[in-house]
Amino acid sequence: MSAETPSAQDSMPLEALGSGSDALLGMATLGKTAAALALVIAIILACTALLRRWNTQRFHHGAHIKIVGTSAVGNRERVVVVQVEDTWLVLGVGSGRITKLHELPVPERQDESHSSSQSGFSQRLAQSIKSYSKQKKGAPNAPSDSRHTQ
C-alpha cells in the first residue's frame, strides 16, 4: 500500500500540468479571438471616420441653403422661408410632409426686412439703450441716479 501512495502522489502533479496546459491553450485561443474582434472594431471605426469626412466634403459643394425665417402655425405645422441661391422658397412643414407654398426672388435689402420683423418691444428697447448711451456721453459729470443728488 505504501508503494501505491507515492505513485498516486506523483501522478497528481502530472495531471495538474496537463490540465494547466489545456487552460493555457484555452487562454491563447481566447486572446486570439479578442485580438481579431478588436481589429474588426478598429476597421469599422476607421471606415466610419473616413465616410464622415468624405460626406461632409461632398455636401458642402452643393446648393447653398439658408433658413431665413420660421413661424409655428400649429402644434406640428410650421411655415419656413428658405433661401436657395437667389430664390426664397416659402415651405409648409408638418407631419412628415414638406409643401412648397410660394416662390419669391431674394429682396434687395434683407436688413430692412429683418428690422421690420422685430417686435415693438425690441425696437423700443434698442432705441432706449441708444438714447441712454447718448445721454451718458453728453453729461459726463451728471449723477447716474437721481436719489444721490443733494
ChimeraX attribute file (.defattr): number of C-alpha atoms within 10 A of each C-alpha:
attribute: neighborCount
match mode: 1-to-1
recipient: residues
	/A:1	5
	/A:2	6
	/A:3	7
	/A:4	9
	/A:5	9
	/A:6	10
	/A:7	10
	/A:8	10
	/A:9	10
	/A:10	11
	/A:11	11
	/A:12	11
	/A:13	11
	/A:14	11
	/A:15	11
	/A:16	11
	/A:17	12
	/A:18	12
	/A:19	12
	/A:20	12
	/A:21	12
	/A:22	12
	/A:23	12
	/A:24	12
	/A:25	12
	/A:26	12
	/A:27	12
	/A:28	12
	/A:29	12
	/A:30	12
	/A:31	12
	/A:32	12
	/A:33	12
	/A:34	12
	/A:35	12
	/A:36	12
	/A:37	12
	/A:38	12
	/A:39	12
	/A:40	12
	/A:41	12
	/A:42	12
	/A:43	12
	/A:44	12
	/A:45	12
	/A:46	11
	/A:47	12
	/A:48	12
	/A:49	11
	/A:50	11
	/A:51	12
	/A:52	11
	/A:53	11
	/A:54	11
	/A:55	10
	/A:56	10
	/A:57	11
	/A:58	10
	/A:59	10
	/A:60	9
	/A:61	8
	/A:62	8
	/A:63	9
	/A:64	11
	/A:65	12
	/A:66	12
	/A:67	12
	/A:68	14
	/A:69	12
	/A:70	15
	/A:71	11
	/A:72	13
	/A:73	12
	/A:74	9
	/A:75	8
	/A:76	10
	/A:77	16
	/A:78	17
	/A:79	20
	/A:80	21
	/A:81	22
	/A:82	18
	/A:83	20
	/A:84	15
	/A:85	12
	/A:86	11
	/A:87	14
	/A:88	21
	/A:89	20
	/A:90	20
	/A:91	19
	/A:92	20
	/A:93	19
	/A:94	16
	/A:95	9
	/A:96	7
	/A:97	9
	/A:98	14
	/A:99	11
	/A:100	13
	/A:101	13
	/A:102	11
	/A:103	14
	/A:104	12
	/A:105	12
	/A:106	14
	/A:107	12
	/A:108	8
	/A:109	8
	/A:110	10
	/A:111	9
	/A:112	10
	/A:113	11
	/A:114	11
	/A:115	11
	/A:116	10
	/A:117	9
	/A:118	10
	/A:119	9
	/A:120	9
	/A:121	9
	/A:122	11
	/A:123	13
	/A:124	11
	/A:125	11
	/A:126	11
	/A:127	12
	/A:128	12
	/A:129	11
	/A:130	11
	/A:131	12
	/A:132	12
	/A:133	11
	/A:134	11
	/A:135	12
	/A:136	13
	/A:137	10
	/A:138	10
	/A:139	10
	/A:140	9
	/A:141	8
	/A:142	11
	/A:143	11
	/A:144	11
	/A:145	7
	/A:146	8
	/A:147	7
	/A:148	7
	/A:149	8
	/A:150	4
